[in-house]
Amino acid sequence: MTASKKKILYIDDEAINLRQFRNTFRREYEIITAKSASEGLKILKNSPIDLVITDQRMPETTGVELLSKIQERFPNIPPSRMIISGYSDYDDIELAYKNYQLFKFISKPWDPHELLEVIKKAMNDET
């Protein structure tokens, strides 16, 4: 019997980014995607997730604002959070590190091998 895969929730408003992420990491992890922050929050309410990864710039909110909502509603789940974005505001990112359990900020475009290593570290999954 094989152990179930750890679950990653990836939130991004661009479908191409969601597809690319899912296709890149589906062998190692169960990838759940959401096209908006509100959709991501609904998933967190109903599903156990090991890692949340969010885009920073989305139409309804920023990734940092989403991490704030996650911290408020689900302070202990998931234990690790990341932002992948081509946009960054230093003050916002620093706030996320200090207050919202941000593990790592990754700039787009990302390298699949480097990102996989960061994901493993974020989930203490050094297999």
N, C-alpha and C positions, 0 to 999 in steps of 0.2 A: 504494500500500500504506500503510495507516495504522499508526501505532505502537500497540503494545499499551498498554492502560490500566495505570496504576500500581495496586498492590494495597494495600487497607486491610483489616486484620484487626480486627474490632470484637468485643469480648468483653463480654457482659452476661448476667446470669442471667434477665432478663425478656424474653420473646419479643417483646412489643410494642415495646420499645426497639430490638431488633435489626431488626425490620421497618421501623420508622420511619426508622432510620439508612440502611438499604439503599435504601429507596424515595426518600429525599432525595438521596443522593449517587451512585446507580448510573449516571447519565449521564456523570459526570466520572471515576469510578474503578470498578475492579472491587472489589466489596465481598464479603468473606468473613466469615462470622459464626461465633461459637462461644458456646455456652450456659454454658460453665464454663472455669475456668483450665486444667484438665487437657486439655480439648478444644483450647483455644488453643495450648497447648504442643505438642500433636501436630501441629497445622497448621504451626506454625513449623518443626518438625523436617523436614517434608516439602515445604513450599512457600516460594518466595521471596516475601517481604512487604516493602512499602516503609514502612508505618506501622502501628503497633499502637495501638489505642485501647481502653481498658478501663474498666469501671465500678470504683468503689472498693469498694463493699459487695456482696459475693457470699457465698453460703452456705459455700463451702469455703475461701475465702481473701479477702484484700483485694486491690485493684488494686496497691497498693504491694508487697505480698508477691509478687504475680505478676511485677511488673517486676524484683524481686530475682531470681526464678528465671530470667527471661529473660536478665538480665545475666550470671548464673552460667553458663547453658547455651549461650547464643548472644550473646556480648558485642558482636559487630559487626552483628548483624541483629535487627530492623531498626534503622537508624541513628536513628530518631526514635520517640518514644513519648508518648502523651497519656492523661490520665485525665479522664473525664466522669462527674460524680457530683453527687448532691444532698447528699452527706455528705462532710465533710472533717475530717481531724485535721491541724492545722498541722504538728506534728512529723513525722508520716508523709509528708506532701506535701513538706516541706523535705528529708527524707531521700531521697525519690525524685528531686528536682532534683539533689541533690549526688552521688548514687551510682548511679542507675539510668537515666540519660539521659532523664528526664522533660523534654519540651519545653514542655508547657502543661497546666495544670489548668483545666478548663471546668466551670462549675456548671450543673446541670440546673435548670430547663429551658433548652435551648440554642436560640439563634437560628440558623437554617440559613445565612443569608448570612454572619454573623460566623464561624460554625464553618468554613464553606468557606474563608474567608480564612486562618484559623489552619492548616487542613490544608494549604493551598497553601504557606504559609511553612514548615511543619514538613518538607515534602518538597522544598523549594526548587523549587516548581512554579508559578512566577509567570506562567503562560501566560494 
